[in-house]
Amino acid sequence: MKRKLIYTIMFVLFCFVFLMNHISVSASGFDDIKKLPNQMQQEVQDLTKRNIIKGTTPTTFSPNTTITRGQVVVMMGRYIEQNGIAKVDKNWEEMDRFMDVPLRVKDRELLKYSTLLYDNGIFKGENGRLNPYNHMTREQMALTLNRLMVLARNYSLIDYAYDLQSDVLDIQKANKEARPYIEALNALGISNVDTFNPKNSVTRVQFASFLSRTIKLIERNHHVIHFEKTAEELGFQKISNVTTINKSHLHVSFSNSLLHIYARYDGNFAIDEEVLIEGTSLFGRPHESRLQLRNQFMQSNAFSIVKKYIPGQHGYINMNLFLMHSFTDAHYKLLDTGKEYGSEAGYLDKQGISMYFINSDSGIIEHTINGTVLSMKNEEIIRTPKTVHYRYYFDYQGVMVSDTDAMNHIGDKRYTVTNNGDVLFEGKVLKDRTFYYLPIIRPVPFHTYNDDFGGFTYTDDVTLQQILAFHKTDGQKSSIPRQYMHPKVLVIDGKKNIYGTINLRDATFGTFEEIKNY
């Protein structure tokens, strides 16, 4: 009796194992796809394992049978629902979306997923009809796959194929709406034929391959980020050249009036890169700007712009830049609107002007600055009035662009000033120009304590000789006095371009003795 029981158990186990093996074989392969290329077999098997596609029988796939629109709806719907890309309306059995897929239809999956795809814009139908039993054409498939991509990733196939080459020979035979997506499928390798035959019907195995390859693109941690601005938005009248900095993930195209940047991003790195833009400013002068782009916190959908200055704050202008010792008042005007604004009246001998920087989209701003120049005569201080008009605007990064020939390189990371006073460009000492070293704070009684230049540069009507005379120096390192109230020294060149400051406490040349009783 026991032996008979043991045989019975062994027979049941054998049947179970045989059944499991049989089910596994049926689920992972079909007899009629074995002569297809290995990649196609794997793509069919992948969709089968995902329960996205099923065979016509347990052992046959019928690869060369044309696929219907309704079958495509069901397959896409399964993928979308399974992967949480979109949810089916909980009332999907209460209101039909297509006249030819009524609520009473026998195929409940078709009703369910036609609701899902209609609600998410993947299948639009024609005159209120889905036509579920019509064959799907290859150009219709291209449009549908693109809508799936947009729903899943917020990017179209065109975004992913932005700079890739397409070689579809019969593209003119397709509807205009479908052409860019057919070319994108070809460029991305989802379609691997140069004759697409857009009007032909799609077979089951063709659709399985197209859908599987599109899903792989969707499920790759792969994004496309676009940045596009007009020259004027960036603070340029015209763009003449754009250069990526170092090894860049950025792809750049531009014209005189437009800059377009895009990057592919796979989630394994954070983009923090710069482009050097060259052209002319809104004043028509030579201008360049370093635009820093970042996908902060490895966000995939957009670039953030690293602003070097945040509008809305205020800053101080050192009066030495205007060869003044003090100011009495100032006001500014927005040239685009003609509106004028006054600043708080300064007191005599005030140490700098309080400038309220205007947001970068306010266009060109003109400041009128009234001040005084001090001199000594017979041991008396003589105050001579002086007025300066200064025009500027802020570019897209919040960097001030002045209507002057002189440039401010302080914010440009390519330029650095060493402790011994050498000026470096991209790490190499500049030897093709002469540099001058100016005390920011002059000895009493004519001093201006603030050392912030706020992006301003010397005006065109001021000469280098006047600047040196104002500071009572020849601009050489050896001429810097030992005693100062402030240790900063400004470095400029013969064209009045500003490069930065040196702190005499850290400098390897000269000495510094701070005057504290002033």
C-alpha positions in Angstrom: 0.0 0.0 0.0 2.8 2.4 0.9 4.7 1.5 -2.3 1.6 2.2 -4.4 1.2 5.6 -2.6 4.8 6.5 -3.3 4.4 5.6 -7.1 1.3 7.8 -7.2 3.1 10.8 -5.6 6.1 10.4 -8.0 3.7 10.3 -11.0 2.0 13.5 -9.9 5.3 15.2 -9.5 6.4 14.1 -12.9 3.3 15.5 -14.4 3.7 18.7 -12.6 7.3 19.2 -13.8 6.3 18.3 -17.3 3.4 20.7 -17.3 5.6 23.5 -15.9 8.2 22.9 -18.6 5.6 22.9 -21.2 4.1 26.1 -20.0 7.5 27.7 -19.9 8.3 26.7 -23.4 4.9 28.0 -24.6 5.4 31.3 -22.9 8.9 32.0 -24.0 8.8 30.9 -27.6 6.7 30.1 -30.6 7.4 27.4 -33.2 6.7 29.8 -36.2 9.3 32.4 -35.2 12.3 30.2 -35.0 13.5 31.1 -38.5 13.3 34.8 -37.9 16.4 36.8 -37.0 17.5 36.3 -33.4 16.8 39.9 -32.5 13.2 39.6 -33.7 12.7 36.4 -31.7 14.0 38.1 -28.6 11.7 41.1 -29.1 8.6 38.8 -29.5 9.7 36.8 -26.4 10.3 40.0 -24.4 6.8 41.3 -25.1 5.3 37.9 -24.4 7.0 37.7 -21.0 5.7 41.1 -20.2 2.2 39.9 -21.1 2.0 42.7 -23.7 1.5 40.5 -26.7 0.1 36.9 -27.0 0.2 34.2 -29.6 -2.6 33.2 -31.9 -2.3 29.7 -30.3 -0.1 28.4 -27.4 2.6 27.5 -30.0 2.1 29.9 -32.8 2.6 33.7 -33.1 1.6 34.2 -36.8 4.4 36.7 -37.4 3.4 37.6 -40.9 -0.3 38.3 -40.2 -1.2 42.0 -40.4 -2.0 43.6 -37.1 -5.2 45.5 -36.5 -5.7 48.9 -34.9 -7.6 47.3 -32.1 -4.8 44.8 -31.3 -2.4 47.7 -31.2 -4.7 49.5 -28.7 -4.7 46.5 -26.4 -0.9 45.9 -26.6 -0.1 49.6 -25.9 -2.8 49.8 -23.2 -1.3 46.8 -21.3 2.2 48.4 -21.4 0.9 51.8 -20.2 -1.2 50.4 -17.4 1.4 47.8 -16.2 4.1 50.4 -16.0 2.0 53.1 -14.3 2.5 55.6 -17.2 -1.2 56.5 -17.0 -4.2 55.2 -15.2 -7.4 53.9 -16.7 -10.5 56.0 -15.9 -12.3 54.2 -13.0 -15.6 54.7 -14.9 -14.3 53.2 -18.2 -17.3 50.9 -18.4 -19.8 53.7 -18.1 -18.9 56.0 -21.1 -17.6 54.8 -24.4 -15.0 56.9 -26.4 -15.6 55.5 -29.9 -18.9 54.8 -31.6 -17.6 51.5 -32.9 -16.4 50.3 -29.5 -19.7 50.5 -27.5 -20.0 49.7 -23.8 -21.6 46.3 -24.6 -18.6 45.2 -26.8 -17.5 41.6 -26.1 -13.8 42.4 -26.0 -13.6 44.1 -22.6 -9.8 44.7 -22.9 -10.4 46.6 -26.1 -13.1 48.8 -24.4 -10.8 49.4 -21.4 -7.7 50.3 -23.3 -9.4 52.3 -26.0 -10.6 54.5 -23.1 -7.1 54.8 -21.8 -5.5 55.6 -25.1 -8.2 58.0 -26.1 -8.0 59.9 -22.8 -4.2 60.2 -23.3 -4.3 61.3 -26.9 -2.6 58.2 -28.4 -5.5 57.1 -30.5 -7.7 59.9 -31.8 -9.9 57.9 -34.2 -11.7 59.3 -37.3 -15.1 60.8 -37.1 -15.6 59.3 -33.7 -14.6 55.8 -34.8 -11.6 53.7 -33.8 -12.0 51.3 -36.7 -10.5 48.5 -34.5 -10.6 45.8 -37.2 -8.8 47.9 -39.9 -5.2 47.1 -40.5 -2.7 49.6 -39.2 -0.4 51.2 -41.8 3.3 51.8 -41.1 2.9 55.6 -41.1 0.1 55.4 -38.6 2.3 53.2 -36.5 5.0 55.9 -36.5 2.5 58.5 -35.3 1.2 56.2 -32.6 4.7 55.2 -31.3 5.6 58.9 -31.0 2.5 59.6 -29.0 3.5 56.8 -26.7 6.9 58.3 -26.3 5.5 61.7 -25.5 3.1 60.3 -22.9 5.9 58.2 -21.2 8.8 60.6 -21.3 7.4 64.1 -22.3 9.8 64.0 -25.2 9.0 63.1 -28.8 11.0 60.8 -31.1 12.3 63.9 -32.8 13.9 65.1 -29.6 15.8 61.9 -29.2 16.9 61.9 -32.9 17.8 65.6 -32.9 21.3 65.4 -34.4 21.1 61.9 -35.9 21.1 61.1 -39.6 18.1 59.6 -41.3 18.2 58.0 -44.8 14.6 57.1 -45.6 14.4 57.0 -49.4 10.6 57.1 -49.9 9.8 59.7 -47.2 7.8 61.8 -49.7 5.2 59.0 -50.0 4.2 59.5 -46.4 1.7 62.0 -45.1 3.4 65.2 -44.0 2.3 64.7 -40.4 4.1 61.4 -40.2 7.3 62.2 -42.1 9.4 63.6 -39.2 8.5 60.6 -37.0 9.3 58.1 -39.7 12.7 59.8 -40.1 13.2 59.7 -36.3 12.5 56.0 -36.2 15.1 55.4 -38.9 17.7 57.7 -37.2 17.2 55.9 -33.8 17.5 52.4 -35.3 13.9 51.5 -34.4 13.4 51.1 -38.1 16.3 49.6 -39.9 15.2 49.8 -43.6 15.8 52.7 -46.0 12.6 52.0 -47.9 9.9 52.5 -45.2 6.8 51.8 -47.4 4.6 54.1 -45.3 1.3 53.0 -46.8 1.9 49.3 -46.3 0.2 47.4 -43.4 2.2 46.4 -40.4 2.6 42.7 -39.6 2.5 41.3 -36.1 6.2 40.7 -35.9 7.1 44.1 -37.4 4.9 45.8 -34.8 6.4 43.6 -32.0 9.9 44.8 -33.1 8.9 48.4 -33.3 7.1 48.4 -30.0 9.9 46.5 -28.2 12.6 48.9 -29.4 10.5 52.0 -28.5 9.9 50.6 -25.0 13.7 50.1 -24.6 14.2 53.7 -25.5 11.5 54.8 -23.1 13.0 52.6 -20.3 16.5 53.8 -20.7 17.4 56.5 -18.2 17.9 58.7 -21.2 16.7 62.3 -21.6 17.0 65.1 -24.0 17.3 68.6 -22.6 16.7 71.7 -24.8 17.6 75.3 -24.3 16.7 77.9 -26.9 16.9 81.7 -26.6 17.0 84.6 -29.0 20.1 86.7 -29.2 18.2 89.6 -27.6 17.0 87.5 -24.7 20.6 86.6 -24.0 21.7 90.2 -24.2 23.2 90.2 -27.7 22.4 92.2 -30.8 24.0 89.5 -32.9 25.7 86.2 -32.1 28.8 85.5 -34.2 30.3 82.4 -32.5 29.5 79.9 -29.7 32.1 77.6 -28.2 31.6 74.8 -25.7 34.0 74.8 -22.8 36.2 71.7 -22.2 34.7 68.2 -22.8 31.1 69.1 -23.2 27.8 67.1 -23.3 26.2 70.0 -25.0 25.3 70.2 -28.7 25.1 73.7 -30.0 23.6 75.4 -33.1 23.2 79.1 -33.6 22.5 81.9 -36.0 22.8 85.7 -35.7 19.5 85.8 -33.9 19.1 82.5 -32.2 20.9 80.0 -29.9 19.8 76.4 -29.6 21.5 74.0 -27.2 20.6 70.4 -26.5 22.1 67.6 -24.5 21.4 63.9 -24.1 21.4 62.9 -20.5 21.4 59.3 -19.2 21.2 59.9 -15.5 24.7 58.9 -14.7 26.1 62.4 -14.5 25.0 65.9 -13.7 25.5 68.5 -16.4 27.2 71.7 -15.2 28.9 73.2 -18.3 29.5 76.5 -20.0 29.4 77.9 -23.5 31.3 81.0 -24.6 29.0 83.3 -26.7 30.6 86.0 -28.8 29.0 88.7 -30.8 27.8 92.3 -30.3 26.1 93.8 -27.4 22.8 95.7 -27.5 25.0 98.8 -27.8 26.6 97.4 -31.0 30.0 96.8 -29.3 32.0 93.6 -29.3 30.6 91.4 -26.4 31.1 88.0 -25.0 29.3 86.1 -22.3 29.9 82.7 -20.6 26.5 81.0 -20.2 26.6 78.4 -17.5 23.9 75.6 -17.8 23.1 73.1 -15.1 20.6 70.3 -14.7 20.4 70.9 -11.0 20.0 67.9 -8.7 20.3 65.8 -11.9 16.8 66.8 -13.0 16.3 65.7 -16.6 13.6 67.9 -18.0 15.3 71.3 -18.1 18.4 73.4 -17.7 18.7 75.9 -14.9 20.8 78.9 -15.6 23.5 79.8 -13.1 23.0 83.6 -12.6 26.1 85.5 -11.6 24.0 88.3 -10.3 20.5 88.2 -8.8 18.5 91.3 -9.8 16.5 93.0 -7.2 19.4 93.6 -4.8 21.5 96.8 -4.6 25.2 97.3 -4.8 27.7 100.1 -4.5 29.8 101.7 -7.2 33.2 102.8 -6.3 33.5 106.5 -7.1 37.1 106.0 -8.3 35.7 104.5 -11.5 34.2 107.9 -12.4 37.3 109.8 -11.1 35.1 111.3 -8.4 35.6 111.5 -4.7 32.0 111.8 -3.7 28.5 112.0 -5.1 25.5 114.2 -4.3 22.6 112.4 -6.1 21.8 110.0 -8.9 18.8 108.9 -10.9 18.2 106.4 -13.6 15.9 106.0 -16.6 14.6 102.9 -18.4 15.2 103.7 -22.1 12.6 101.2 -23.4 9.8 102.9 -21.5 11.2 106.4 -20.7 10.4 106.0 -17.0 12.7 107.8 -14.6 13.5 106.9 -11.0 15.5 108.8 -8.4 17.9 107.4 -5.8 18.2 108.6 -2.3 20.2 111.8 -2.1 23.7 111.2 -0.9 25.4 113.2 1.6 28.6 115.1 0.7 31.7 112.9 0.4 29.6 109.7 0.5 31.7 106.6 -0.1 30.0 105.1 -3.2 26.6 105.3 -4.9 23.8 102.9 -3.9 22.7 101.4 -7.2 19.4 99.5 -7.2 20.0 97.0 -10.0 17.0 96.5 -12.3 15.8 93.1 -13.4 17.5 91.8 -16.6 14.3 92.1 -18.7 14.1 95.8 -18.2 16.3 96.6 -21.2 18.9 99.3 -21.3 19.2 101.6 -18.2 20.8 105.0 -18.1 22.2 106.4 -14.9 23.0 110.0 -14.4 25.4 110.4 -11.5 26.2 113.8 -10.0 29.2 114.1 -7.8 32.3 116.1 -6.9 36.0 116.0 -7.5 38.1 117.2 -4.6 41.4 119.1 -4.8 43.5 121.1 -2.4 44.3 124.8 -2.8 46.0 126.8 -0.1 45.2 124.0 2.4 41.5 124.3 1.5 39.4 121.6 -0.1 37.9 122.6 -3.4 34.8 120.7 -4.6 34.3 120.7 -8.4 30.9 119.3 -9.6 31.0 116.5 -12.1 28.2 114.6 -13.9 28.5 111.2 -15.6 26.0 109.4 -17.8 26.3 105.7 -17.7 24.3 103.2 -19.8 24.1 99.4 -19.1 21.8 96.4 -19.1 21.8 92.9 -17.6 22.2 89.8 -19.8 20.5 86.5 -19.3 22.9 85.5 -16.5 22.4 88.7 -14.7 25.8 90.1 -15.7 26.0 93.8 -16.3 26.9 94.9 -19.8 28.1 98.5 -20.1 28.2 100.8 -23.0 31.9 101.2 -22.8 35.0 99.9 -24.7 36.6 98.8 -21.5 35.6 95.3 -20.3 35.2 93.9 -16.8 36.9 90.5 -16.5 36.4 90.1 -12.8 33.6 87.6 -13.2 35.3 85.7 -16.1 36.9 82.5 -14.7 39.3 82.4 -17.6 41.2 85.3 -16.0 42.9 85.1 -12.6 45.2 87.5 -10.8 48.0 85.9 -8.7 49.3 87.2 -5.4 52.4 88.6 -7.1 50.2 90.6 -9.5 50.5 88.4 -12.6 47.4 88.1 -14.7 46.6 84.6 -16.1 44.3 83.7 -19.0 43.3 80.0 -18.8 46.3 79.4 -16.5 48.9 81.1 -18.7 50.6 84.4 -17.8 49.5 87.2 -20.1 52.7 88.8 -21.5 51.2 90.7 -24.4 50.0 93.7 -22.4 51.1 96.1 -19.7 49.2 96.0 -16.4 48.7 98.8 -13.9 48.0 98.6 -10.2 45.7 101.2 -8.6 45.1 101.7 -4.9 41.3 101.5 -4.4 41.4 103.6 -1.2 43.4 106.8 -1.5 45.1 108.4 1.5 43.1 110.9 3.5 41.4 113.3 3.0 40.3 112.0 -0.4 39.2 108.4 0.3 36.5 106.2 -0.9 36.2 103.2 1.4 34.0 100.8 -0.6 35.9 98.4 -2.9 32.9 96.9 -4.8 33.0 97.7 -8.6 29.6 96.1 -9.2 30.4 95.1 -12.8 31.0 98.7 -13.9 33.9 99.7 -16.1 35.7 103.0 -16.9 33.8 105.3 -19.3 35.2 106.0 -22.8 36.0 109.7 -22.1 38.4 108.9 -19.3 42.0 108.2 -20.4 44.5 105.9 -18.7 46.7 109.0 -17.9 43.8 110.7 -16.1 43.2 107.5 -14.1 46.8 107.3 -13.0 46.9 111.1 -12.2 43.7 110.7 -10.1 45.4 107.9 -8.0 48.7 109.9 -8.0 50.7 106.9 -9.2 52.4 105.6 -12.4 50.6 102.2 -11.9 53.7 100.2 -11.1 53.9 97.7 -8.2 56.8 99.6 -6.7 54.7 102.8 -6.5 52.1 101.4 -4.2 52.6 103.2 -0.8 53.2 101.2 2.3 50.5 102.8 4.3 46.8 102.3 3.4 43.4 102.3 5.0 42.4 99.4 2.9 44.6 96.6 1.4 42.9 96.2 -2.0 44.7 97.1 -5.2 42.8 97.1 -8.6 44.5 95.6 -11.7 43.8 97.1 -15.1 45.5 97.1 -18.5 46.3 99.9 -20.9 42.9 99.7 -22.5 41.3 100.2 -19.0 40.0 96.6 -18.9 39.5 95.5 -15.3 40.9 92.1 -14.2 40.4 91.9 -10.4 41.9 93.0 -7.2 44.9 92.0 -5.1 44.9 91.9 -1.3 48.1 93.4 -0.1 47.9 91.3 3.0 48.3 88.2 0.8 50.5 89.7 -1.9 54.0 88.4 -2.4 55.3 91.9 -3.4 55.5 95.1 -1.3 54.4 95.6 2.3 51.2 96.7 3.9 50.6 98.8 7.0 47.0 99.6 7.7 46.1 103.1 8.8 43.5 102.7 11.6 43.2 106.3 12.8 41.3 108.1 10.0 
